[in-house]
Amino acid sequence: MAKIKSDIEIARASKIKPISDILKKYNIPDNHSTFSPMGRHIAKLNFEYIDKLKEKKSNLILVTAITPTPAGEGKTTTSVGLNDALNKAGKQSIVCLREPSLGPSFGMKGGAAGGGYSQVIPMEQINLHFTGDFHAITTAHNLLSALIDNHIYWGNKLNIDPDNIVWKRVVDLNDRALRKIEINQEKLKNNIPRNDSFDITVASEVMAIFCLSNNLKDLENKIGNITIAYTKDKKAIYAKDLNAHGPMTVLLKEAIRPNAVQTLENNLALIHGGPFANIAHGCNSIIATKTALKISDYVVTEAGFGADLGAEKFLNIKCRKAKIQPSCVVLVATIRAIKMHGGVEKDDLKKENLESLKKGLPNLERHVQNIKQFGLQIIVAINHFVTDTDKEIQAVKEYCSKLGVKASLCKHWADGGNGAKDLASNVIDLCKKNKKETFKNLYSDETPILEKIEKIAKNIYKAKSVEVDEKIKEQIKNIEHAGFKKFPICIAKTQYSFSTDPKLKGAPSDHILQVREVRLSSGAEFVVVVCGTIMTMPGLPRTPAADSIKLNNKGEIEGLF
């Protein structure tokens, strides 16, 4: 039996082309005004070129998934495989993805550039530092933190209340020790000791603004509107009050340009921005997505974690801000993950188990129903594993048929674009049938904030009620009175369940959504609602991925993929 190649072995054996050749396939000329090479295989598109692109009738395909499990679902791999399959079918297609975060790469899951024969390359650079966008976002965020404390040190002209500073610091690592810290401990005349904390960079409001801005000027305006603190009499202080929006935008002026790379089959991929969907809005940048829609006939993009998080935020936040909508939705599922939702332990997933599969299928059904609430066409992509049996595959297909949706068996991990031909064919058919007027958001701009939270909880999570204490109700009332009632909601919640209990698998209902905290993101223009025990600074597992990451004798990276 032939040895199965690892992702990195497959990537290193691929025939990677100069990025200029890839861009030429999409009628992007090779000159200084269109893109800036970052080596031979990566480029940043220039606004001089982007700003001249005309709107065209293109199809946007959203790839999402069932509730994630340790068995894996494969949204990125499916997005890349589908994109390659669409190109094989004679359709010009671009895949738009998020940039990987270093925290999880060295913590739980390793790299995030797809897998098998459906990858984006050069994967080592993409997973490690890439074009430095995350470093720029981290630095811009922490510059604002430094300016706040410096302003207080030099007399505090704005009368910032040191006990009511809402702007935290960030780092792109999983470091639970930084969740609560004490700063200004040095005994200097003007130092005011206070409590502070760190979030992971992907949870930064700067990251959200980066991904929800339409251009550099929009980016600067949104940064200026960040609420950083309050005075003793509850007056809000904004980043622009410190003149922070100018230097922060300077730090981001190169990062805000979309990154162009390629798939293993030498098709164009734009990878830009990277908020997580369990603690942020979970989508790549509006700039990258809208640029791709102007270049190509089909654009495949993913939203983080399950459809209850990533897809909900994509549809209620990103689509609202960007004035875009998908032509159809692909819901990724694996037989393995469905069986875990039916009660099977990870070590027993290789065995056929039709009873547990049937018990787990309601999770898939819930996600299908949720997507249909938005008036969208949907197809299920069964991401194939070699341990899947014919009976198990047939059971999923029959279940989907009863739900009124098609299911495509996908073998893109093993066969690249050829393994997703059926999926691509079904996606093309759905795009032809798409009627834009059927799309609808879950709530309107005018809906009160608490009612927006309840609509998500009851319609998407199937919760019985929302638990909000009087302090949080008062915060919500203050947010509305300050003029932010029209903002959409970004719920921070465990990705592992429809509920706030990560151990509650399947399709639980009649649970209670416990709201722990409300954060106003006045720059990103949404309200973050922190639920249950979710942390905006993750920790490392007992044995982090970093334990096995190293350079071999050839100077090649091992253990990350």
Helices and strands as residue ranges (DSSP letters): H 7-13, H 19-25, E 35-37, E 43-45, H 47-50, E 59-65, H 75-88, E 93-97, H 102-105, E 114-115, E 118-121, H 123-127, H 133-153, E 160-165, E 169-171, G 176-178, E 181-183, E 194-196, E 198-200, G 201-203, H 205-212, H 216-224, E 227-231, E 236-238, G 239-242, H 245-252, E 259-263, E 268-271, H 286-295, E 298-302, I 307-311, H 312-313, I 314-318, H 319-322, E 328-333, H 335-341, G 346-348, H 354-372, E 378-383, H 390-402, E 407-410, H 412-415, G 416-420, H 421-433, G 436-438, H 449-455, I 456-460, E 465-467, H 470-479, I 480-484, E 489-492, E 512-521, E 526-531, G 545-548, E 550-551, E 557-558
